């Protein structure tokens, strides 16, 4: 039998997705299903003075228009609205709760009709008058001076300001990362099925069904068995679905009001009223000796958040994991503006902060007349300096070596504007990537049937990353069954517990829960097999038994084996069911990270300023790779995201009105097929016996970190022009 873990296994849910059998939140149906359409606020701050729904209600097919003044009861305490990943500080947004307006695009009414098109038309007839008495602000740069420090990612070390000022060579600069919005293929949607007895089945686009379940029960004062939340397939989320989005509240509210099944699907434009990667100003200072030894690193991030919640991530502390320096200081400030609360977006904090850090390192290398890799190796840190801890594993040096060799870095002429391909300028740049290797408690249930089939179930989501497949692979190996004999059920709030899927923790976490449940099954099968009359395993210790090729076998002599089906028949068992919650021992003696080295080639039309990213090599050290096929896809997807950050993505706000001007995928630019050329993914072997039993880290985030900086550094190498305001667009090159 094949071992599945570590191989290029195709997705077990692939056929369902390509044939259309996979159903998403907005595709489930029910008898008497009706549709809701959201009416949005058109001012960024103020109050609703008058909301007239009379004309909308006259439209044939319109059933009701829900507003803050006309709706079922909602919880009135902040604590009831705080979900699993809500910020500690602040008051969560409550849709249709009162007359206050907190951001432009806020939902202020829900039109419910027999048909979606009817609801959409009637929504245009809702008339709203506002009281806009207070001044509003949506501009980070204008509000930078009012930003306040909220946290230090790490405690300061030494005298960073003094060391920086006294350094022989130093670089200080601001790097601007704009607001970016998630644009997953699947729109945010919720279908609430009313069963006639007050119980609700909620199909929601989310990264955590248990988070949504607890949230809805809290907001609506329901018992846990009165609401069931499912999200079997998710068409991309990337962090936007970690918190419950407002459409799940509106759909549930409408179902309770009408006692009918309701579907609410947001339009692409309305999705820009949800969370986003916050715009940040990253101020980086690096001081060094003439030989490249770092004397000081300072990094101050100033980010936007809403006025009602403090959202902050670690933008500024990543140099502690990468580069030796005796002196350091990191801080994070928030500018509270009249926008919706930001949310996690692939590699939150690191994607922005490491971009600035790695651009600054490139500029320092230039000032020192050192090769960018040479500088990084010169100040390479084998310890996490913030806690003075060694790593469970860190093969970043090998990432530099393997990536540089595959890219051909040794052929690089270091002088700017020195490389050409006919009429195009050619630039080569590189950068480092780093992310956390996190693990969370996850529970699974395995039911092994007497026919040799196993069902693995868990409330964890698969947001397109391949959780179905990873769980099936690990279960198949642990139970000694072909992967075709494994079925996986996920993302149902009635299944064993799991946290939201994010942070690159789900593969490692769920895999070890599967191993634990499979281990309990193995022990029970060993007991049955050893007790069978004339058993070749009679008297064998359970520790000496393995499950392989559908049998219970001696680890030392595989010919001594009993078929699993025979053992269960002997025990008169139709099924063996085991439930396991994994436990990762708390280990504060080592730091846990994934790392990468990213190399990028750009070609730039000198006259037009058009930039093409023609090659990217990403060498990744992330422990044991469970599935090299889906793993490679994860890194490639991250690289595409990084290209978007570097060259395309920017949410444009008209600060006169506090309104997003490009809330659509025609004017909000991100990479398409024509923008993507050669991407080479190298998995650097990294054995890690300390982090967990399988030596697994995570891949979801590390693929994007460092990519924008590598491209920005390549653009400088090609043109001699340093662009510190992202995205890098042709107008900035030609200015």
C-alpha positions in Angstrom: 0.0 0.0 0.0 1.2 3.5 -0.7 2.1 5.9 2.1 0.2 9.1 1.4 1.7 11.6 3.8 4.5 13.5 2.0 3.3 12.6 -1.5 1.7 14.6 -4.3 -1.9 13.4 -3.5 -4.7 14.9 -5.6 -7.5 16.6 -3.7 -10.2 14.2 -2.5 -12.8 16.9 -3.1 -11.5 17.8 -6.5 -14.2 15.9 -8.5 -17.0 17.4 -6.4 -15.7 20.9 -7.2 -15.1 20.5 -10.9 -18.4 18.8 -11.5 -20.5 21.2 -9.5 -21.5 18.7 -6.9 -19.8 20.8 -4.2 -22.4 23.2 -2.8 -21.5 26.6 -1.4 -23.4 28.8 1.1 -25.4 30.6 -1.5 -26.5 27.5 -3.4 -28.5 25.6 -0.8 -32.2 25.6 -1.4 -35.3 25.2 0.8 -39.1 25.3 0.3 -40.4 28.8 0.3 -36.9 30.4 0.2 -36.9 34.2 0.0 -34.1 36.6 -0.7 -32.6 39.6 1.1 -30.8 42.6 -0.4 -28.8 45.1 1.7 -29.3 48.8 1.7 -26.0 50.6 2.5 -25.2 54.0 4.2 -23.9 56.7 1.9 -22.1 58.7 4.6 -19.1 57.7 6.7 -20.2 59.1 10.1 -23.4 60.4 11.6 -27.0 59.2 12.3 -30.1 58.2 10.4 -32.6 61.0 10.8 -35.3 59.4 8.7 -35.6 56.0 6.9 -38.6 55.7 4.7 -39.4 52.2 3.4 -43.0 52.8 2.2 -42.3 52.8 -1.5 -40.2 49.7 -1.3 -43.0 47.9 0.6 -45.4 48.7 -2.2 -43.4 46.6 -4.7 -45.1 43.3 -5.6 -43.2 40.4 -4.1 -41.6 42.5 -1.3 -42.3 40.8 2.1 -40.7 43.2 4.5 -37.9 45.8 5.0 -35.9 45.3 8.2 -34.3 48.3 9.8 -32.9 49.3 13.3 -36.5 50.4 14.1 -38.2 47.3 12.7 -36.6 44.0 13.5 -36.6 41.1 16.0 -34.6 41.6 19.2 -30.8 41.6 19.2 -28.4 41.4 22.2 -27.5 44.7 23.7 -24.2 44.0 25.4 -20.9 44.2 23.7 -19.8 40.8 25.1 -22.6 39.1 23.3 -21.3 40.4 20.0 -17.6 39.4 20.6 -16.7 36.4 18.5 -13.6 34.1 18.9 -11.2 36.4 17.1 -12.7 39.8 17.9 -10.2 42.5 19.1 -9.9 42.8 22.9 -10.5 46.5 22.8 -13.7 48.0 21.4 -17.3 47.5 20.7 -18.1 45.1 17.8 -20.2 46.3 14.9 -23.9 45.4 15.2 -25.8 45.5 11.9 -29.3 47.1 12.1 -28.8 47.8 15.8 -29.4 51.5 16.1 -29.4 54.7 14.0 -25.6 55.4 14.2 -23.5 55.3 11.1 -19.9 54.2 11.6 -18.6 53.8 8.0 -19.7 54.4 4.4 -21.2 51.3 3.0 -22.6 50.2 6.4 -25.8 48.0 6.1 -28.8 50.0 7.3 -31.7 48.0 5.9 -32.5 44.6 4.5 -35.2 44.3 1.8 -36.7 40.8 1.8 -38.7 39.6 -1.3 -39.8 36.5 -3.1 -37.1 37.0 -5.8 -33.6 38.5 -5.5 -34.1 40.8 -8.4 -37.3 42.2 -6.7 -35.4 42.8 -3.5 -32.6 44.5 -5.4 -35.0 46.9 -7.2 -37.0 47.7 -4.1 -33.8 48.5 -2.2 -33.3 51.5 -4.6 -36.6 52.9 -3.3 -35.6 53.0 0.3 -35.1 56.7 1.2 -32.7 57.8 3.9 -32.0 61.2 5.5 -28.9 61.7 7.7 -27.6 63.9 10.4 -24.0 64.3 9.7 -23.0 66.6 12.5 -19.5 65.4 13.2 -16.5 65.7 11.0 -15.2 62.4 9.6 -11.7 61.2 8.7 -10.6 58.4 6.5 -7.0 59.4 5.5 -4.2 57.6 7.3 -1.5 60.1 6.3 -3.6 63.0 7.5 -4.3 61.3 10.8 -0.8 59.9 11.4 0.1 62.5 14.0 -3.0 61.5 16.1 -2.2 57.8 16.1 -1.6 56.3 19.5 0.7 53.4 20.4 -1.2 50.3 21.4 1.4 47.6 21.8 5.0 46.7 21.5 5.5 43.4 19.6 8.7 42.8 21.6 10.4 44.6 24.5 13.1 47.0 23.5 16.7 45.8 23.7 19.5 48.2 24.4 19.5 51.8 23.2 18.1 51.6 19.7 17.8 55.3 19.0 21.3 56.1 20.2 22.9 53.2 18.4 21.0 54.1 15.2 22.2 57.7 15.4 25.8 56.6 16.0 26.0 53.9 13.3 28.6 54.3 10.6 26.0 53.5 7.9 22.3 53.9 8.5 19.1 53.9 6.6 15.7 55.3 7.6 12.6 55.5 5.5 8.8 55.3 5.4 7.2 52.6 3.4 3.4 52.9 2.6 1.2 49.9 2.2 -2.3 50.8 1.1 -5.6 49.3 2.2 -6.2 46.1 0.4 -9.5 44.2 0.1 -10.2 40.5 -0.1 -11.7 39.5 -3.4 -12.4 35.8 -3.1 -14.1 34.1 -6.0 -17.1 33.2 -3.9 -19.2 36.1 -2.7 -20.2 36.3 1.0 -23.5 34.5 1.4 -25.8 32.9 4.0 -28.7 30.6 3.5 -30.9 30.1 6.6 -33.3 27.2 6.5 -36.3 27.5 8.8 -37.6 24.1 9.9 -41.0 25.2 11.0 -40.3 24.6 14.7 -38.0 27.5 15.4 -34.8 25.7 14.6 -32.4 27.1 12.1 -29.9 25.4 9.8 -27.4 28.1 8.7 -25.2 27.6 5.6 -22.6 30.3 5.8 -19.4 31.3 4.1 -17.0 31.2 7.0 -13.7 30.0 8.2 -15.1 28.8 11.5 -18.6 27.2 11.9 -18.3 26.9 15.7 -17.3 30.6 15.9 -20.4 31.6 13.9 -22.6 29.1 15.9 -21.6 30.6 19.2 -21.9 34.1 17.9 -25.4 33.6 16.5 -26.6 31.9 19.7 -25.2 34.8 21.7 -26.6 37.6 19.5 -30.1 36.0 19.2 -30.3 34.4 22.6 -30.7 30.9 21.3 -29.8 27.5 22.8 -27.0 25.6 21.1 -29.4 23.0 19.7 -31.6 25.6 18.1 -29.0 26.6 15.5 -26.8 24.5 13.3 -24.1 26.1 11.2 -22.5 24.4 8.1 -19.9 25.5 5.6 -18.9 22.4 3.6 -17.1 24.3 0.9 -15.5 27.8 0.8 -14.6 29.5 -2.4 -11.7 31.5 -0.9 -11.6 33.6 2.2 -7.9 34.4 3.1 -8.8 35.7 6.6 -12.0 37.6 5.6 -14.1 34.8 7.1 -12.4 34.4 10.4 -15.1 36.7 12.0 -18.8 36.3 11.3 -19.7 38.8 8.5 -22.8 40.9 8.7 -24.9 39.0 6.2 -25.1 36.0 8.5 -26.8 38.2 11.1 -29.1 39.8 8.5 -30.2 36.4 7.0 -30.9 35.0 10.5 -32.7 38.1 11.5 -35.0 37.9 8.5 -35.6 34.2 9.0 -36.7 34.9 12.6 -38.9 37.8 11.5 -40.6 36.1 8.6 -40.4 32.5 10.0 -39.2 31.5 6.5 -36.0 30.3 4.9 -33.9 33.3 3.8 -30.8 33.8 1.6 -28.6 36.9 1.6 -25.8 37.1 -0.9 -23.6 40.2 -0.9 -22.7 41.8 -4.2 -19.1 42.3 -5.1 -19.4 46.0 -4.3 -21.0 45.3 -0.9 -18.1 43.1 0.1 -15.9 46.2 0.2 -17.9 47.1 3.3 -16.4 44.1 5.1 -12.9 43.9 6.6 -9.7 44.6 4.8 -5.9 44.7 5.2 -5.3 48.0 7.0 -3.2 50.7 5.3 0.1 51.1 7.2 3.0 53.5 7.2 6.0 51.4 8.1 9.0 53.5 9.4 12.1 51.4 9.4 15.6 52.4 10.6 18.6 50.1 10.4 22.2 51.0 11.5 25.3 49.0 10.7 29.0 48.9 10.9 30.9 49.2 7.5 31.3 45.4 7.4 27.5 44.9 7.6 27.2 44.0 11.3 23.9 45.5 12.5 24.0 47.9 15.4 20.3 48.8 15.6 16.9 48.0 14.2 13.8 50.2 14.7 10.4 49.6 13.2 7.3 51.7 13.9 4.1 50.7 12.2 1.2 53.1 12.0 -2.0 51.4 10.9 -5.7 52.3 10.4 -8.4 50.9 12.5 -12.1 51.8 13.0 -13.3 54.1 15.7 -15.2 51.3 17.4 -12.6 48.5 17.6 -8.8 48.4 17.9 -7.4 45.9 15.3 -3.7 45.4 15.4 -1.3 42.7 14.2 2.5 42.3 14.5 3.9 44.3 11.6 7.1 45.5 13.3 8.7 42.7 15.2 10.0 40.3 12.5 13.6 41.4 12.5 13.9 39.8 15.9 13.5 36.4 14.2 15.8 37.1 11.3 18.8 39.5 12.0 21.2 39.8 14.9 21.3 43.3 16.4 22.3 44.4 19.9 19.7 47.2 19.9 16.1 47.2 18.8 12.8 49.0 19.3 9.5 48.1 17.8 6.1 49.7 18.1 2.6 49.6 16.7 0.3 52.7 16.5 -3.3 53.0 15.5 -5.0 55.8 13.7 -8.7 55.5 14.5 -10.7 56.5 11.4 -14.3 56.3 10.1 -13.9 53.0 8.3 -15.0 49.4 9.0 -12.7 47.4 11.3 -9.9 45.9 9.4 -9.5 42.1 9.5 -6.9 39.4 8.9 -5.7 39.1 5.4 -3.2 36.5 4.3 -0.1 36.7 6.6 -1.6 39.7 8.6 1.2 42.0 9.9 4.0 40.0 8.2 3.0 40.7 4.6 3.2 44.4 5.2 5.9 44.7 7.9 8.4 42.2 6.3 7.8 44.0 3.0 9.1 47.2 4.5 11.9 45.5 6.5 13.2 43.6 3.4 13.1 46.7 1.2 15.1 48.5 4.0 17.6 45.7 4.1 18.1 46.0 0.3 18.7 49.7 0.6 21.2 49.1 3.4 23.0 46.5 1.3 23.3 49.0 -1.4 24.7 51.6 1.0 27.3 49.1 2.3 28.2 47.9 -1.2 27.3 44.3 -0.2 25.4 41.7 -2.0 21.8 41.5 -0.5 22.3 37.8 0.4 25.8 38.5 1.9 24.3 41.1 4.2 21.6 38.8 5.4 24.0 36.0 6.1 26.3 38.5 7.8 23.6 39.3 10.4 21.8 35.9 10.3 20.3 35.1 13.7 20.2 31.5 15.0 18.0 32.6 17.9 14.8 34.5 18.4 16.4 37.6 20.0 13.2 38.8 21.7 13.2 35.8 24.1 16.8 34.6 23.4 15.5 31.2 22.2 16.8 28.7 19.7 14.4 27.5 16.9 12.8 24.1 16.7 14.3 24.2 13.2 15.6 26.9 10.9 16.9 26.1 7.4 16.9 29.6 6.1 20.5 29.5 5.1 19.7 26.5 2.9 16.8 28.5 1.5 19.2 31.3 0.4 21.5 28.8 -1.1 18.9 26.7 -3.0 16.9 29.6 -4.1 20.0 31.5 -5.4 21.3 28.5 -7.3 17.9 27.8 -8.9 17.5 31.5 -9.8 21.1 32.0 -11.1 21.8 34.8 -8.7 25.5 34.5 -9.2 25.1 36.0 -12.7 23.5 39.2 -11.3 25.3 42.4 -12.2 24.8 44.5 -8.9 24.7 47.9 -10.6 21.3 49.4 -11.2 20.2 49.6 -14.8 23.0 47.3 -15.9 20.9 44.4 -17.2 18.8 44.4 -20.3 16.7 42.2 -22.6 16.4 44.0 -25.9 14.3 47.1 -25.1 13.5 46.1 -21.6 15.3 46.8 -18.4 15.9 43.7 -16.3 16.0 43.7 -12.5 16.8 40.9 -10.0 15.8 41.3 -6.4 15.5 39.0 -3.4 14.0 39.1 0.1 13.4 36.9 3.2 10.1 35.5 4.4 9.1 34.5 7.9 5.9 33.4 9.6 4.8 31.7 12.8 4.4 27.9 13.1 1.3 27.7 15.2 -0.8 24.8 16.5 -4.2 24.8 18.0 -6.4 22.3 19.9 -8.6 20.3 17.5 -10.8 17.3 18.1 -11.8 14.6 15.6 -14.0 11.6 15.6 -13.1 8.5 13.6 -15.7 5.8 12.9 -14.2 2.6 11.5 -16.8 0.3 10.0 -16.5 -3.5 9.7 -16.3 -3.3 6.0 -13.0 -1.5 6.2 -14.2 2.0 5.6 -13.5 4.9 8.0 -15.3 8.2 8.4 -13.3 11.1 9.9 -15.3 14.1 11.1 -14.3 17.5 12.5 -15.8 21.0 12.7 -12.7 22.4 11.0 -13.2 24.3 7.7 -11.5 23.7 4.4 -11.2 27.2 2.9 -9.8 25.8 -0.3 -6.4 24.9 1.2 -6.9 21.2 1.2 -8.0 20.2 4.7 -10.2 17.4 3.3 -7.2 15.9 1.6 -4.7 16.3 4.4 -7.1 14.7 6.9 -7.8 11.8 4.5 -4.0 11.3 3.8 -3.1 11.1 7.5 -6.1 8.9 8.3 -5.3 6.5 5.5 -1.7 6.0 6.7 -2.6 5.8 10.3 -5.4 3.2 9.8 -3.5 1.3 7.1 -6.4 1.8 4.5 -6.4 3.0 0.9 -7.4 6.7 0.7 -10.5 5.7 -1.2 -11.8 4.0 2.0 -11.6 7.3 3.9 -14.5 9.8 3.9 -14.1 13.1 5.6 -16.8 15.4 7.0 -15.9 18.9 8.0 -17.4 22.3 8.8 -20.5 21.4 10.7 -21.1 22.9 14.2 -22.4 19.5 15.4 -19.0 17.8 14.8 -16.0 17.7 17.1 -14.6 21.1 18.0 -12.1 23.1 16.0 -10.9 26.7 16.0 -11.3 29.0 13.0 -9.1 28.0 10.1 -6.4 30.6 9.8 -2.8 31.4 10.7 -1.4 28.3 8.9 -2.3 26.1 11.8 -5.0 23.8 10.6 -3.0 21.1 8.8 -0.6 20.4 11.7 -3.4 20.7 14.3 -6.0 18.5 12.6 -3.4 15.9 11.5 -2.3 15.2 15.0 -5.9 14.9 16.2 -6.4 12.3 13.5 -3.3 10.5 14.7 -4.6 10.4 18.2 -7.9 8.9 17.3 -6.3 6.4 15.0 -4.0 5.4 17.8 -6.9 4.5 20.0 -8.5 2.5 17.2 -5.2 0.7 16.6 -5.0 -0.4 20.3 -8.6 -1.7 20.3 -7.9 -3.7 17.1 -4.7 -5.1 18.5 -6.7 -6.3 21.6 -9.2 -8.0 19.4 -6.7 -9.6 17.0 -4.6 -11.0 19.9 -7.7 -12.6 21.5 -8.8 -14.4 18.3 -8.5 -18.2 18.3 -5.3 -19.4 16.7 -4.4 -15.8 16.0 -0.9 -15.1 14.6 -0.9 -12.2 16.9 -1.7 -14.1 20.1 -0.1 -12.5 23.1 1.5 -9.7 21.2 1.9 -6.4 22.9 -0.3 -3.6 21.4 2.8 -1.4 21.1 4.2 -3.9 18.6 1.2 -3.8 16.3 0.8 -1.6 13.2 -2.1 -1.1 10.8 -1.1 -1.7 7.2 -2.8 -2.9 4.0 -6.1 -3.4 5.7 -4.6 -5.6 8.4 -3.4 -5.6 12.0 0.2 -6.7 11.7 3.3 -7.3 13.7 5.7 -4.4 13.3 8.6 -6.7 13.2 7.1 -9.5 11.0 4.4 -8.2 8.7 3.4 -11.7 7.6 1.9 -12.1 11.1 -1.3 -10.3 10.3 -5.0 -10.4 10.8 -7.4 -8.6 8.5 -9.2 -5.7 10.2 -12.6 -7.0 9.0 -11.9 -10.4 10.6 -10.9 -8.9 14.0 -14.1 -6.7 14.0 -16.2 -9.7 13.0 -14.7 -11.7 15.9 -15.5 -8.9 18.3 -19.1 -8.7 16.9 -18.5 -5.0 16.2 -20.1 -3.2 13.3 -18.1 -0.1 14.1 -15.3 1.3 16.3 -15.7 4.9 17.2 -13.0 7.1 18.8 -13.0 10.7 19.7 -9.8 12.6 20.3 -8.8 16.2 21.3 -5.2 16.8 20.5 -2.9 18.3 23.1 0.3 20.1 22.1 2.6 20.3 25.1 3.4 23.9 25.9 7.1 24.4 25.1 8.5 27.9 25.8 12.1 26.7 25.3 12.1 27.1 21.5 10.8 29.5 18.9 8.7 28.2 16.1 8.8 29.7 12.6 8.7 29.0 8.9 11.1 30.7 6.6 11.7 31.4 2.9 14.0 33.1 0.5 12.3 34.7 -2.5 14.0 35.7 -5.7 12.2 37.8 -8.4 13.0 38.9 -11.9 11.2 41.9 -13.5 11.4 43.2 -17.0 10.4 46.9 -17.5 9.6 48.8 -20.7 11.9 51.8 -20.2 9.6 54.2 -22.2 6.2 53.0 -21.0 7.1 51.9 -17.4 5.1 48.6 -17.8 6.4 46.0 -15.3 6.3 42.3 -15.9 7.3 39.8 -13.2 8.9 37.2 -15.4 10.3 34.8 -12.9 9.9 34.0 -9.2 11.8 31.4 -7.2 10.5 30.7 -3.7 12.6 28.4 -1.5 10.6 27.4 1.6 11.6 25.7 4.8 8.4 24.6 6.6 9.1 21.3 8.2 7.6 18.2 6.7 5.4 18.8 3.8 2.2 16.7 4.1 1.2 17.0 0.5 3.7 18.3 -2.0 1.0 18.9 -4.7 -1.4 21.0 -2.6 1.6 22.5 -0.8 3.2 23.8 -4.0 -0.2 25.3 -5.0 -0.3 27.1 -1.6 3.1 28.7 -2.2 2.2 29.6 -5.8 -1.0 31.2 -4.7 1.0 33.2 -2.1 3.4 34.4 -4.8 0.5 35.6 -6.9 -0.8 37.5 -3.9 2.6 39.0 -3.4 2.7 40.1 -7.0 -0.6 41.8 -6.4 0.7 43.6 -3.3 3.8 44.8 -5.2 2.2 46.0 -8.4 -1.6 46.0 -8.4 -3.7 46.1 -5.3 -4.9 49.3 -3.7 -8.3 50.4 -2.3 -8.8 54.0 -3.4 -10.7 56.2 -1.0 -12.2 59.6 -1.8 -11.5 61.3 1.5 -14.0 64.1 0.7 -16.8 61.6 1.0 -15.1 58.8 2.9 -16.2 56.4 0.2 -14.3 53.7 -1.7 -14.0 54.6 -5.3 -12.9 51.3 -6.8 -15.2 48.8 -5.1 -15.3 46.4 -8.0 -12.9 44.0 -9.8 -12.7 46.1 -12.9 -11.0 49.0 -11.0 -9.5 47.2 -8.0 -6.6 45.6 -9.8 -5.1 42.2 -8.9 -3.1 39.8 -11.0 -4.7 37.8 -13.7 -3.3 34.9 -15.8 -1.5 37.3 -18.2 0.4 38.8 -15.2 1.8 35.5 -14.0 4.8 33.8 -15.6 7.3 31.3 -14.2 7.0 30.4 -10.5 9.4 27.8 -9.1 8.7 26.4 -5.7 11.5 24.6 -3.8 10.7 22.8 -0.5 13.9 22.8 1.5 14.2 19.7 3.6 13.7 20.6 7.2 13.5 17.9 9.9 11.8 19.1 13.0 11.4 16.4 15.7 10.5 19.0 18.4 7.6 20.9 17.0 5.2 17.9 16.8 5.1 14.2 16.0 5.0 14.6 12.2 7.4 17.6 12.1 4.8 19.7 10.3 4.6 23.5 10.2 2.2 25.5 8.0 2.2 26.8 4.4 -0.8 29.2 4.0 1.0 32.4 4.9 4.7 31.9 4.2 4.1 31.9 0.4 3.3 35.7 0.3 5.7 37.0 2.9 8.7 38.6 1.2 7.4 38.5 -2.3 6.4 42.2 -2.6 9.8 43.3 -1.3 11.7 41.0 -3.7 9.8 42.5 -6.6 10.3 46.1 -5.3 14.0 45.4 -4.9 14.1 44.0 -8.5 12.3 47.1 -9.7 15.0 49.3 -8.1 17.8 47.1 -9.6 16.2 47.5 -13.1 15.6 51.2 -13.0 17.6 52.8 -10.2 14.4 54.3 -8.8 13.3 53.3 -5.3 9.6 53.2 -4.9 8.5 53.1 -1.3 4.8 53.7 -1.8 3.0 50.5 -2.9 1.7 49.4 -5.3 4.5 50.2 -7.7 2.7 51.5 -10.8 4.0 52.9 -14.1 3.1 56.5 -13.1 5.5 56.3 -10.2 8.3 54.9 -12.3 7.8 57.6 -15.0 7.4 60.5 -12.5 
